[in-house]
Amino acid sequence: MQLSAIVEALLIASQNPLTAEEIARLVRARVAEADDIRAREAEDGKQPADLPEWMSAMAATPAEQVAEVIGQLNATYTEAQRAFTIIERANGWKLYTRLEYGDFVRQLFPGRKPERMSGPAMETLAIIAYRQPITKAAIEAVRGVACDGMLQKLLDRDLIRIGGRAELPGRPLLYETTDLFFEHFGIRSIDDLPNASELRKVKLPAPEDAVQSNTFNDSEQQLALSAIGSFAAGHGQPDDAQPEA
């Protein structure tokens, strides 16, 4: 039995993404389980069978080997023109159908109609994504308008969540993206966002300054426009995500 087949079986069977370390742990656990069975048989006076050579070789399977095997599996899928691939998301690896088969897969769900996000919602989401954790006042300082409605829509869609309270007067809520956000947009971390390092360093306007002027300066406008432009162009709408295999 090959490690690649075992990894593939685990990914097919699991409803949730699996990290390389978790897959390696499951493989090692199976070998340990077989060793325990042999030990109990020996205690009962039975002659335990030797572990298969392939199983013994997996007793110390590391996460790095699992990641290498996943790369080999994807290369095999591509060469064989299979309709699925293994993609790493924020919570681990998972099997997905390829994007080019999305129109066919959608036929399984005729009642579902894509719900596109508005420009203001995408802009609000982009600001949160790049500058999280962030307060509502800070978001409004960048956008120049109230964002209560946009925040509620994003909360309802589970793309953002409340991540605590800021150490500021009044202890305002902090907003951050969710695991579903990473899943929908096909990224593993904030560092995968377009121009992440640059945009996360742009100085944001102070909320009190925005209240007084209610206008953007050049750097503020650049942040908002760059964030929404790069974010949308780089990853599209949430509904464009690849369906699970």
C-alpha positions in Angstrom: 0.0 0.0 0.0 1.4 3.4 -1.0 1.4 6.6 1.1 -0.1 8.5 -1.8 -3.2 6.2 -1.9 -3.6 6.6 1.9 -3.4 10.4 1.7 -5.9 10.4 -1.1 -8.3 8.1 0.9 -8.1 10.4 4.0 -8.8 13.5 1.9 -11.8 11.9 0.2 -13.2 10.6 3.5 -12.7 13.8 5.5 -15.5 16.4 5.5 -13.0 19.0 6.8 -9.6 20.1 5.4 -6.6 18.2 6.8 -3.2 19.7 7.4 -0.1 17.8 6.4 0.7 17.3 10.0 -2.7 15.9 10.8 -2.5 13.5 7.9 1.0 12.4 9.0 -0.4 11.9 12.6 -3.2 9.7 11.3 -0.8 7.5 9.3 1.5 7.1 12.3 -1.5 6.4 14.5 -2.5 3.5 12.3 0.9 2.0 12.5 0.9 2.4 16.3 -2.5 0.8 16.5 -1.2 -2.2 14.6 1.8 -2.4 16.9 -0.5 -2.4 19.9 -2.5 -5.3 18.5 0.6 -7.3 18.0 1.7 -6.5 21.6 -1.7 -7.7 23.0 -1.5 -10.9 20.9 2.0 -11.6 22.3 0.7 -11.1 25.9 -2.1 -13.6 25.2 0.5 -16.1 24.1 -0.3 -15.8 20.4 2.3 -15.5 17.7 1.7 -12.0 16.2 2.2 -11.6 12.5 4.9 -9.3 11.4 3.9 -5.8 10.2 3.9 -5.5 6.4 7.0 -3.8 5.2 5.0 -0.9 3.7 3.4 -0.3 7.1 6.7 -0.4 9.0 8.1 2.2 6.6 5.4 4.6 7.6 6.0 4.5 11.3 7.7 7.9 11.3 5.9 9.6 8.5 6.7 13.4 8.7 4.4 16.2 7.5 7.0 17.2 4.9 6.6 13.8 3.2 2.9 14.2 3.2 3.2 17.6 1.5 5.5 16.0 -1.1 3.1 13.2 -1.8 0.2 15.8 -2.3 2.4 17.5 -4.9 2.9 14.2 -6.6 -0.8 13.5 -6.5 -1.7 16.8 -8.1 0.9 16.3 -10.8 -0.7 12.9 -11.5 -4.2 14.5 -11.6 -3.0 17.1 -14.1 -1.3 14.6 -16.3 -4.4 12.4 -16.4 -6.7 15.4 -16.9 -8.7 14.5 -13.8 -11.6 16.8 -12.8 -10.3 17.5 -9.3 -7.2 18.7 -7.5 -6.0 19.1 -3.9 -5.8 22.6 -2.7 -4.4 24.0 0.5 -6.7 26.4 2.4 -6.3 28.1 5.7 -7.3 25.0 7.6 -5.5 22.4 5.5 -5.7 20.4 2.3 -8.9 19.4 0.6 -10.1 17.9 -2.6 -11.9 20.3 -5.0 -13.4 20.0 -8.5 -11.5 22.1 -10.9 -12.9 25.5 -11.7 -13.5 24.8 -15.4 -16.1 22.2 -14.4 -18.0 24.6 -12.2 -20.8 25.2 -14.7 -21.5 21.5 -14.8 -21.4 21.1 -11.0 -23.8 24.0 -10.6 -26.4 21.9 -12.4 -26.6 19.8 -9.3 -28.0 22.9 -7.4 -30.6 24.5 -9.8 -32.2 26.3 -6.9 -29.1 28.2 -5.9 -28.5 31.5 -7.6 -25.2 33.4 -7.3 -25.5 36.3 -4.8 -23.0 38.9 -5.9 -21.5 41.3 -3.4 -21.9 45.0 -3.9 -18.9 47.3 -4.5 -19.2 48.9 -1.0 -19.4 45.5 0.6 -16.3 44.3 -1.2 -14.5 47.5 -0.3 -15.4 47.1 3.4 -14.4 43.4 3.3 -11.0 44.3 1.6 -10.2 46.9 4.3 -11.0 44.4 7.1 -8.9 41.7 5.3 -5.9 43.9 4.9 -6.0 45.7 8.2 -7.5 43.3 10.6 -8.2 43.4 13.5 -9.9 46.8 12.9 -12.6 48.9 14.5 -15.7 50.2 12.7 -14.5 53.7 13.3 -11.3 53.0 11.5 -13.1 51.3 8.6 -15.4 54.4 8.3 -12.4 56.7 8.4 -11.0 55.0 5.3 -14.3 54.7 3.4 -15.6 58.1 4.5 -19.2 56.8 5.1 -21.0 54.8 7.8 -20.6 51.1 7.3 -23.0 49.5 9.8 -25.1 47.9 7.1 -22.1 46.6 5.2 -20.6 45.1 8.4 -23.9 43.4 9.2 -24.1 41.9 5.7 -20.6 40.5 6.0 -21.4 39.1 9.5 -24.5 37.5 8.1 -22.5 35.8 5.4 -19.9 34.6 7.9 -17.1 36.3 6.0 -16.1 38.4 9.0 -16.5 38.0 12.8 -16.0 40.0 16.0 -12.5 39.2 17.2 -12.6 41.0 20.5 -12.4 44.6 21.7 -9.8 47.3 21.2 -7.9 48.8 24.1 -9.4 52.2 23.3 -11.9 54.4 25.1 -15.3 52.6 25.0 -13.6 49.3 24.1 -14.9 49.2 20.5 -15.4 45.9 18.7 -12.7 44.6 16.5 -13.5 42.9 13.2 -11.5 40.2 11.4 -12.1 37.7 8.6 -13.3 34.1 9.2 -12.1 30.7 8.0 -15.0 30.9 5.5 -13.4 34.0 4.0 -10.2 32.2 3.3 -12.1 29.2 1.9 -14.2 31.3 -0.4 -11.3 33.4 -1.8 -8.9 30.5 -2.1 -6.1 31.8 0.1 -4.3 30.3 3.1 -3.4 33.5 5.0 -3.5 37.3 4.8 -0.1 37.2 3.3 -1.6 35.6 0.2 -3.6 38.8 -0.6 -2.4 40.9 -3.5 0.2 43.5 -2.3 -0.4 42.5 1.3 2.9 43.7 2.7 2.6 47.1 1.0 -1.1 47.8 1.8 -0.8 46.7 5.4 1.8 49.4 6.0 -0.1 52.3 4.5 -1.0 54.8 7.3 -4.7 54.9 7.9 -6.5 58.1 8.8 -7.5 58.5 12.4 -11.2 58.2 13.0 -11.4 61.7 14.6 -9.7 63.2 11.5 -12.3 61.6 9.2 -15.1 62.9 11.3 -13.7 66.4 11.0 -13.0 66.4 7.3 -15.2 63.5 6.0 -12.9 63.3 2.9 -10.1 61.1 1.7 -6.6 62.3 1.3 -4.4 60.7 -1.4 -3.0 57.9 0.8 -6.4 57.0 2.2 -8.0 56.9 -1.2 -5.1 54.9 -2.6 -5.5 52.3 0.2 -9.2 51.9 -0.4 -8.9 51.7 -4.2 -5.8 49.5 -4.2 -7.4 47.1 -1.7 -10.7 46.7 -3.5 -9.0 46.6 -6.9 -6.3 44.1 -6.1 -8.7 42.0 -3.9 -11.5 41.7 -6.4 -9.2 41.3 -9.4 -7.0 38.8 -7.7 -9.7 36.6 -6.2 -13.1 37.5 -7.6 -16.4 37.2 -5.8 -17.0 34.6 -3.1 -19.4 32.7 -5.4 -16.6 32.0 -7.8 -14.9 29.6 -5.3 -14.2 26.1 -6.5 -16.8 23.5 -5.4 -15.7 20.7 -3.2 -15.0 17.4 -4.9 
